[in-house]
């Protein structure tokens, strides 16, 4: 299966961001991608008032994503914000495409490094997988990356691929942690991991300098089930299309049976 990692920089304007999403999905389709993954907060960047722009899954922003998925025949996973019952919002991944209509609300909220996502965002509770061309794909978001049990839950549900839209926070050591954790999670669960980050809004900014909101550091990567980096983007916006082989995950699982050997 060909998968596209669509690294973009979201603005504070959902309509602008929807146009950028549509352009990236069309470019991905032109390169033969069957699954296009956009970052967390593709709808609107962190730091903007999320409650004011949140829309339900049948709202105009999600319908715009569905339209380009239908136009191209590509399954699209993109980060947006939906209203939550308690007045906060949910940090939601919309997954839509041929035979696919699903959503995932981020389970682990980014209450770390001086930022409190839970002040404005309600946590999800549901592990979600989708099927794309017969390949089971698990959905996770950004800070979920620090919790290996979620990726093992994807594998337990039959996934050989996990996707991780993100808007990773800059700061001391954060880029190195991103590189380490994306490889570790693929190896923990013996899955392919497509980690798609927001590109840094200011390409000249020091990535070691913390920002008020997690707005991305780039360096999206496709990691094999053996933990090896198969392809990677830099800090700027870009598109990476590559092949994932579900059979390779099965071969790695036979060689390194960490899922079968678990005792806790």
ABEGO torsion letter per residue (X at the ends): XBBBBBBBBBBABAAAAAAAAAAAAAAAAAAGBABBBBBBGAABBBGBBAAAABBBAABAAAAAAAAAAAAAGBBBBBBBBBBBAAGBBBBBBBBBEBGBBBBBBBABBBBBGGBBAAAABBBBABBBBBBBGGBBBBBBBEAAAABAAAAAAAAAAGBABBBBBBBBBBEBGAAAAAAAAAAAAAAAAGBBBBBBBBBBABAABBAABBBABBAEAEGBBBBBAAGBBABBBBABBBBBBBBBBAAAAAAAAAABBAAAABAX
